[in-house]
Amino acid sequence: MIVRNCDIDIESLNMKDVININLLQTFQDNFAESMDIASITVDRNGSPLTSPSSYTSFCIDYVHSTPIGDSRCAECHKKAGEIAVQTGKPYIYTCHAGLIDFAAPILINGHQIGTILGGQVLTKIPDEATYRKVAREIQVNEDKLVDSVKKIKITTEKNIRAAAELLYIYANSLSKIGYEELKLKNSSKLLENEVSRTNLLLEESKRANELMTQQFSILSHELKTPLNIIFSSLQLLESCYKASSLVPETGMFLKYSNIMKQNCYRLTRLINNIVDMNKIELGFSSLNLKNSNIIEVIENITLSVVEHASLKNISIVFDTDVEEKIISCDSEKIERIMLNLLSNAIKFTEAGGSVIVSICDKNDYILISVKDSGIGIPEDMLEKIFDTFTQVDGSLTRNTEGSGIGLSIVKSFTEMHGGEVTAKSQLGKGSDFIIKMPVNNIENESNTDNQEDSSLNDNEEKVNMEFSDVYL
Ligand code: ADP
């Protein structure tokens, strides 16, 4: 597997992130004791990371004992560290107090993360005058400084170089190993993240697959049922015709042709809904906006379903607090919204029940309510019913037919108008679907729609289609 990004920002890396400081301290202490050469490790800013190993009394008790001596030491270390970084190698030099020191850079990919400082030795017997001068400059007792310099180890330059190289190689090996370990850790973290991301995607695609299978079975059922009915009706008429070698009697023919017609409506409705839903999902659905009297649009479409409702002994009441409200809307889509809500209200209401359509004018918006006295919707389903393919009773053996597409189209068409749809319901008592529609007008008067053109008969086909699965 490819790890895309495990880059580490070396500039912000601390020595402690890559080096085991305890291990370095142990090595540094043992090394300093066996070689009798002092050393200490500092970070890139010069702050100590290890405790000093085998520091001389000359440095601790005298040179570092005065502020001036201390600051001259710090200056010296800084300069030596910079030169060491520039060359990328240990740098050996004589310090301001006359001892031989070294500075070895600790690098990662050429970037300095720290420095090993060491030395505090001499290569020849000290010359007293030099150290008296130093003592005066750093303001310490001349005799005591001279006495202490006499105790400094005298060694060869070759030995000092070897010591510096050894510490340099060890510290840089530690940092390199640490850095590689850190990279590995980061890579494995990245891999872990990648694995959990892939698992999440897998879960999502599994869920999407399950949903698709479920939707496919709903659609297959919805397509197959009317087709089977049409097919059986045709078979019946055919066998009747063959048996009697005569055209079936008119009553029988009408009965089965009606059944076939109703199921053709069901198929057409379902296919229209699927087409609309796809258009909405792909963003191709648009509104044909015209200034219309929305009260009239809603009243006409409500009146068109009265006859259908009465077949189920359900009464329809239309109530409005205003006779005219011109708003810019797509009347066809408003009719689709209303027919969907009305057919649901009738479908899910028992005989003897009622459906009330009411409109309330709130100036900036109108409220359209379709309220039934039907079976109601459980609280936990109220939000979900607007999702595509959601049915409260999703089993294929349910009492009512339906694909669960209608309300999602209602929601989309309402939102396309800048409105919103909500549902309130009480199980066993009924449901109330409320549409809040903003009152907008388009300037161009020629766009005003004349509802008188749309007669009750024009709506018949639409109603037949929308109500095709109500009485099954
Ligand atoms: P369907 O074609 O199944 O009716 P809808 O999207 O129109 O699809 O409705 C989704 C589900 O919401 C329905 O199957 C039903 O369970 C529930 N529902 C919708 N309207 C009502 C209502 N007025 N009373 C009770 N349940 C309803």
Residues whose N, C-alpha, C, O or C-beta is under 5 A from the ligand:
A	BS01	ADP	N344 A345 F348 G374 G376 I377 I385 T390 Q391 V392 D393 E401 G402 S403 G404 I405 G406 L407 S408 S431
